[in-house]
């Protein structure tokens, strides 16, 4: 079937796409969507419905592109709930950066103009490039994301529909109603009712914001959760993070600093095609951003089939990949925090939390603070490498947000006093989510591109690297 060709990120021909649809191949979920002209519905490739005739199928890179063409989401396969495409993590160009920023909620908070400023392009250029590459502009992409957030809130909380409209990022209730009808062919009330368990007394409608929002964080393919949770346990900074339970049944909890408020999340280790999570937010407008940052932390949009195929073809890595299929390269929920911890270490990071962190209004067990903002640290401790790093983060000399230009960020990091190449590589891998980073002094072949960050994870897991 030409899997080798398919596994080159972004290269999926029409024949491969139709074969994926015909065989209901979940490996392609999120990498493209297909729509059926005779029904007006778009689906994920693994949709269990009857395979449509080839001549009736149209393909789209994003759900937003399918929606913009007038197709509505399939109620059976929920195509809006698939993992994101791994392509946007790999690509360092303006389209990849734009997709990461839109996922982080920048268009909802700052508009298309704000997105363009962050990318260093005009709004017209951003619109043109996104439309050409993914079939939808920034407004349509943000609209699709808002619709998905609204569906989650409708089906998992008992919030009034009016509150959900604004929490999901819609400018008006009318806009919210029109979008839900267009995307799901249902009113918000019908969408909520359809999710209620049969019998009429299920728990979904009684879930409240104080109980948190239950989430299923979907991922593609195998997921080595043990390795991820081992790393999180090793790095956890008391007051901001904790992890409890026995291996295989652990729960990772952490605080989040978000654009509109703060949050606390708990994520379970056990993987069943998704990770179960529960999210508590002081402002529900932060839901989309919080989910995207968790996805980056747990590397849930990775394509393990592409990674394992490339790395498993190498004699040195083949046994390591066979032993740990689906090994991930974790990112960061808070890139600035990750950079500070990478520089100063866990013990010093705990001191900074206790002394300068923002105390939660209502502590949750051992979680008591949100990690201090760079500006706070820059003012409190302006000297030395820590002061240089936090000052650069605070004044924008160094950007580590979802749309940061990775090479520029690395140059800025290496220009800071006291920050060596190994620390810069860790920050680039984790904070910037770069899948193709090699620490200084580690000899790896170019044949492992563009997945060298994953290769390094395999070598570490096997004890070949510290």
BELJO-V233230 format. One record per backbone hydrogen bond with DSSP energy under -0.5 kcal/mol. NH is the residue of the N-H (numbers start at 1). CO is the residue of the C=O. E is the energy in kcal/mol with one decimal. If there is no record, write none. Layout:
NH|CO|E  NH|CO|E
This chain:
6|2|-2.2  7|3|-2.4  8|5|-1.4  9|7|-0.8  11|8|-2.6  12|10|-0.8  17|13|-2.3  18|14|-2.6  19|15|-2.2  20|16|-2.2  21|17|-2.2  22|18|-3.0  23|19|-2.2  24|21|-0.9  25|20|-2.6  26|24|-0.8  28|25|-1.6  29|26|-1.2  30|32|-0.7  31|28|-2.3  32|28|-1.1  33|60|-2.9  34|43|-1.9  35|58|-3.1  36|41|-2.6  37|35|-0.6  37|56|-2.8  39|36|-1.0  40|36|-2.4  41|36|-0.8  42|72|-2.7  43|34|-3.1  45|32|-0.5  47|44|-1.9  56|53|-1.8  57|54|-1.5  58|35|-2.5  60|33|-2.9  62|134|-0.5  66|62|-1.5  67|63|-2.5  68|64|-2.6  69|65|-1.1  70|67|-1.8  71|66|-2.1  72|40|-2.4  73|183|-3.7  74|42|-1.8  78|74|-1.2  81|78|-2.1  82|79|-1.0  88|85|-1.0  89|86|-0.9  90|86|-1.5  91|87|-2.6  97|93|-2.4  98|94|-2.6  99|95|-2.6  100|96|-1.8  101|97|-2.2  102|98|-2.8  103|99|-2.0  104|100|-1.3  105|102|-1.6  106|101|-2.1  109|105|-1.8  110|106|-3.6  111|106|-0.6  111|107|-1.8  114|110|-1.2  115|111|-1.8  116|112|-2.6  117|113|-2.2  118|114|-2.0  119|115|-1.6  120|116|-1.4  121|116|-1.9  126|122|-2.2  127|123|-2.4  128|124|-2.5  129|125|-2.6  130|126|-2.5  131|127|-2.3  132|128|-2.2  133|129|-2.2  134|130|-3.2  135|130|-0.7  135|131|-1.1  136|130|-0.8  141|137|-2.3  142|138|-2.4  143|139|-2.3  144|140|-2.2  145|141|-1.7  146|142|-2.4  147|143|-2.2  148|144|-1.8  149|145|-2.3  150|146|-2.7  151|147|-2.2  152|148|-2.2  153|149|-2.2  154|150|-2.9  155|151|-2.2  156|152|-1.1  157|153|-1.7  158|207|-2.2  164|160|-1.9  165|161|-2.0  166|162|-1.3  167|163|-2.4  168|164|-2.4  169|166|-0.9  170|165|-2.1  176|172|-1.9  177|173|-2.9  178|174|-2.6  179|175|-2.3  180|176|-2.5  181|177|-2.2  182|178|-2.2  183|179|-2.8  184|180|-2.6  185|181|-1.6  186|180|-0.7  191|187|-2.5  192|188|-2.2  193|189|-2.5  194|190|-2.2  195|191|-0.7  195|192|-0.9  196|192|-0.5  196|193|-1.1  200|197|-1.8  206|203|-0.9  207|203|-0.8  207|204|-0.9  211|208|-1.1  212|208|-0.5  212|209|-1.1  213|279|-2.9  214|212|-0.6  215|277|-3.0  217|215|-0.6  217|275|-2.8  218|216|-1.2  219|273|-1.7  220|300|-0.7  224|326|-1.5  225|223|-1.8  228|224|-1.3  229|225|-2.8  230|226|-2.4  231|227|-1.9  232|228|-2.3  233|229|-2.3  234|230|-2.1  235|231|-1.9  236|232|-1.6  238|236|-0.6  240|237|-1.9  241|237|-2.3  242|253|-2.4  244|251|-1.8  249|246|-3.0  251|244|-2.3  252|267|-2.8  253|242|-3.0  254|265|-1.9  255|240|-2.1  256|263|-2.7  258|256|-0.6  258|261|-2.6  263|256|-1.9  264|280|-2.4  265|254|-2.3  266|278|-2.0  267|252|-2.9  268|276|-2.8  269|250|-2.7  272|274|-2.0  275|217|-1.8  276|270|-0.6  277|215|-2.4  278|266|-2.1  279|213|-2.2  280|264|-3.1  281|279|-0.5  282|262|-2.4  286|283|-2.1  287|284|-1.8  290|286|-2.8  291|287|-2.5  292|288|-2.2  293|289|-2.2  294|290|-2.0  295|291|-2.3  296|292|-1.9  297|293|-2.2  298|294|-2.4  299|296|-0.6  300|295|-2.3  302|299|-0.8  304|220|-0.5  304|302|-0.7  307|303|-2.2  308|304|-2.9  309|305|-2.0  310|306|-2.0  311|307|-2.7  312|308|-2.3  313|309|-0.6  313|310|-0.7  314|311|-1.6  318|314|-2.6  319|315|-0.6  320|317|-0.5  321|317|-2.7  322|318|-2.2  323|319|-1.5  324|320|-1.5  327|324|-1.2  330|328|-0.6  331|296|-1.0  331|297|-1.2  338|334|-2.4  339|335|-2.2  340|336|-2.1  341|337|-2.7  342|338|-2.6  343|339|-1.6  344|340|-2.7  345|341|-2.4  349|345|-1.9  350|346|-2.0  351|347|-1.7  352|348|-2.1  353|349|-2.0  354|350|-2.4  355|351|-2.2  356|352|-2.8  357|352|-0.7  357|353|-1.8  358|370|-1.7  359|357|-0.6  360|368|-2.8  364|367|-2.4  365|363|-0.5  367|364|-2.3  368|239|-1.7  368|366|-0.8  369|239|-2.2  370|358|-2.5  376|373|-0.5  377|373|-1.9  378|374|-3.0  379|375|-1.7  380|376|-2.3  381|377|-3.1  387|383|-1.6  388|384|-2.1  389|385|-2.5  390|386|-2.7  391|387|-2.1  392|388|-2.0  393|389|-2.2  394|390|-2.4  395|391|-2.5  396|392|-0.6  397|392|-0.8  398|392|-2.2  404|401|-2.0  406|404|-0.7  409|405|-2.4  410|406|-2.3  411|407|-2.2  412|408|-2.3  413|409|-2.3  414|410|-2.7  415|411|-1.1  416|413|-1.5  419|416|-1.3  420|418|-0.6  424|420|-2.3  425|421|-2.2  426|422|-2.1  427|423|-2.4  428|424|-2.5  429|425|-2.5  430|426|-2.8  431|427|-1.4  432|427|-1.4  434|428|-1.8  442|439|-1.7  443|441|-0.6  444|442|-0.8  448|445|-1.6  449|446|-2.2  451|448|-2.2  453|435|-2.0  454|435|-0.7  454|451|-0.6  455|451|-1.7  456|452|-2.3  457|453|-1.6  458|454|-2.2  459|455|-2.4  460|456|-2.3  461|457|-2.6  462|458|-1.8  463|460|-1.7  464|459|-2.7  465|459|-0.9
